Amino acid sequence: MKILRCLALSLVLVMCAVPSGCTGDLVRPAARPDHRAHTSCREPQVREQCSTIDVPDGRYALLRATPPTTETVLIDLGGPGLSVLSGQFGLERLAAEQRETLGGRNALVVEEPWVTAQVPDGCAAALDDFGGGLLGATPGSTDLGPCFISAGGEQPRFGFDPVTYRNLVARIEDVEGVEVTGSIAVSFGIARVSYLGNRSWTDSVLWKPYPLGEPLDAMLSARAETIRGWLDAIGVEPSTMTFEQASALVALSYRGEHGFKELAGRLIEAPSDNLDRLFRETWSLYGDHRVSPAFLAYLEETCNLGGDAGTPGESGGDAIAQVFAVTRRACGAVPRWGKWAGPQALASEGWCFVVSDGDAVSPPAMAQEAFGREPTITLGANEAHIDTGGLGLCAGSW
């Protein structure tokens, strides 16, 4: 689910390549004995405007408009697993570039919990084992359950959930004296917008949105079939690939059909540092194949939104199937949420809905079915999922 980093071999990565979502800068878990989130704007360091509030997971940037206004646009750049205050997105520049889309309103960007979350006892070892086993005989066989249960019995939070996110945004509105009336939701960002329930959204953007309400199994199967189709077109047989190669190609699929076909053959025929780089992006790895807590954020949200957590998925098949099967198995460790309003929370007509033909990450047909409406704008088949350069197309389209 990069405005997002670029996933080409020669580009800067913007969105995460985790099989059904995205990650950003990978932050090493801090070692704090009480396992409580430290929400200071100093730890980890931020490179954007930053404020905190007296609720858990309360780091955010509020870029105020001139002249002053209470009306505010929630900007969510996707994920799960992004670090939006790390400096990689240039939020002030982004707000300036989207001046017309913002329409004189403030811009609010909220940090994901995983960036400041503390991993419970036993979790760091589980993450290390999971990462180290990805190139073994049974990738993804490590149980990540210890990451979701703390010693005190309190469930850690790495991703957002509907209740905590709604409370967080409401608290920001109260403290700052603003009202969120619009959104620019990129890819998985639409999930966070849905967490806010039945608001009246005006002059807002759904940019290549994640198909809310669709089963995770169906979503990942559709992505696998798209990748296989692209490989077939360039004469590459998935059954001959290693797990590492298939993982790298999942990352490369964020580049769009044209970019994928241009680079995939070379990646398979002449392995290089690029293969390991893309493999790491897919599984949120840093250091010696250690898994970042960003991966836990990805699991926490996508597994809950995708229906039955822990669905085994395909245990056999080609390497592409095995990559997505690891994701499904990892869902088994994730605690389930309560009720979630789902895509019906987006019933307002104030949306510019943009899809891209040939999008391997957010299949346009699935997104259209999920939201029950025709797209406002359909981009070409060669448009990369990570490309957000056309956001301004929505200005004035409402």
Protein Blocks (a to p, Z undefined) as FASTA:
>chain_A
ZZlacfbfkbccfbdcbfklccdddddddddfklpacfbfkbccdfbdcdddfbehiacc
ddddddddfbdcdddebdehiafknopnommlmmmmmmmmnnopacdddddfklmpccde
hklmmmmmmmmmmmmmbghkaccklmmccfkopacdfbdcfklmmmmmmmmmmmnopacf
bdcdehjlmmmmmmnopaddehiadehiacehiafklmmmmmmmmmmmmmmmnopafklp
cfklmmmmmmmmmnojklmmmmmmmmmmmgcfklmmmmmmmnopghjhiacfklmmmmmm
mmmmnopehilbjaebcfklmmmmmmmmmmmmpccddddebjmlmmpfkbccdddehiak
lgfklmmmmnopacfbdcdfklcfklcklmmmmgopZZ
